[in-house]
Amino acid sequence: MISQMDLSLIKIISDHYYIKRDKIVSKFEHRGRYFFNKFEKVNAPLDSKVIRDHAEGKIVVAHSLISKTDHVENIVFDYNGFNADKFWHRAQLMLREEGFINFTAYKTKTSGHLHLYIHKGHTTLNEGCQLASKLSMILSSKMPTEWRVFPTLNLPREYNIMILPYEVFHKERGTSWSKHM
């Protein structure tokens, strides 16, 4: 189970959350495509009881990446490949080179898959999407693309969500690594 301290590394938008249901909750169109959503929005604060139920496997909870004021706090790589260690190594080198010093990779429910949160801070949605796309292109020049990046304007707002992490994979805080360069 992930500790509250490790979860606090993500600036989660906690005024609402999403719960995964066994049935389709809504159907909508976005940019000529139809989407079938299994996550139901709950307009209540994301509190420790909900997080604990998620960690115990009773429910599946996701948090939004986009605030009500169209700002993002994190850029997220959803890695679904076969070599998480290689992805982490390449991604951290690229992020350091681009000037990012705070990022954390979390394990998901599926073995070998990661959510890499890049802590950007209060950024507009358009700027966040452009930055996410740029970082993805830079990383794709180094290795095969086995990830999706969020936030994105190609998906509706209801799909710019991430399931709460289960465990920390690796984290990078500050410039402690720079003394070795």
N, C-alpha and C positions, 0 to 999 in steps of 0.2 A: 504494500500500500504506500502511496506517495505521501510524504509529510506535508503539512500546511506550509512549512518554510520553502520547500522545493516548488510547491504550486504557486507560491507568491512571487516567484521569479517571472511568471507570466502576469502581465497586467490584464487580467480577465475582466471583460465587461460583465459585471455581475448583477445588473438590474433586471435581467431576464435570462432564461436558458432554454434549451431544447431537450425534449425527452424522445427517445426512439420508441416508436410503436410497432406492433406486429402487422399493422395494416397501413394502407396508403391514407395519409391524412389530408393531403391536398394535391390538386393538379393545376398547373398553370403554364402559361406560355412565356418564353423569354427569348427575344431575338429569333423568332421563327422556329424554336424548338419547344417541345413539350417536356415538362419535368413532373415527376411523381415523387412527392415528398413523404418520407416515413417519419420525419422529425416534427413533433408538435411543439410550438412555441408556448412557453409558460411565462406569463407576466408576473413573476414573483422573484424575489432576490435569490441568487445562487448562494445558499448557506452551507454550513459545514455538514448538516444532516444529509442533504442531497449529495454532496461530494462523498460522504462516507458510504451511502447506499450505492453510489456508482463504483467506488473502489471495491466494495464487497460483491459486486456483480449482480445486484438486485435490479438495477436499472442501467441504461446507457444514457449518459448526459453529454450534451455538447454545448459549447459556448460560442457566442458570436464574435467575429473578428472586427465587425464594423459597428461603431457606436451610433446612437440616434442622430448625432450631429455630423455624420459621415466622416469620422476620423478613425484611424487605425493605430493601434499601439504596437502590433507585431506583424512581421512578414513571416509566413510559415511555409516551409517545404514539407510536403507530405511524401516521404520516400517510401516506395513500394517495390524496391528491388531485392536483390539477393545478397548484397554485400554491404551491410550497414556500416561496418568499420571503415571500409574504403570510402564510402560516401561521406562519413563524418570527417575523415582525414582531409579529403579534397575540399569539402565545404568550409572547414575551419580555416584552411590556408587561403582560400578565395576571400572569405569574409574579413580576415585580418588584412589582406592586401587592399581590400576596398574600404578599410578604416572602421569596421565594426568591431567592438570589443565586448559586447554583451550578447551572448546567444547560448541557447540551451537545447539539447536534443533529448527527447523523451521517448520511451518505448511505448508502443501501442499494444493492443490486445494480441495482434498477430506477430508472431516471432519474426525478428529481423526487420520489421518495419519501424520507421521513425517519424516523429514530427519534430522538425528543427525550427524552433522559435527564434527569430532575430528581433531583438528588442530595439525597435526604432524610436519609440516615443510618439508623442502626439503629432500625427501626420495626416494630411488630407487623404481621402480615399483615392483620388486620381493619382496623386504623387506616390502613394503606397503601391498602387497597381503598376505604375511605371517602374518603380524601383524593384518590385518583385519580378517583373518581366526581365529587367536588365540583369539582375542577379542570376536568374534561371538561364539566360543566354550565356553568360560568362561561364557558369558551371557546366553547361552542356558542351562547351568547347573542350572540356577536360575529360569528360566521361559520358557514357551513354545516358540519355534522359530516362530515368526510372522514377520520376517524381512529378507531382503537380505543385504549383505554387499558389498561395493565397495571400492577400485578397486578389480577386480577378473580376473584371467587368464582364467577362464572357459567361459567367454564371449569375443567377439571380441572388439577391441578398440572402435569401433563406438557405442557400448552398455555400455561402461564405462563413461556414461554421466548422469547428474542430471538436472532435470528441475529447473529453478531458483525459489527460495522460495518466498512465498507471505507474510509471517509474522513471527516474532520471537515467538517461544513457550516459551523457557527458555534458558538462557545462563549462563555459568560458566566461569569466568575470574580470573586467578590468584589464590591466596591461601586465599581469604577472608573467606572461610568456615572453615579453619583450626583453627581459634580462638575459635570456638565453640566446639572443640573436647576435 
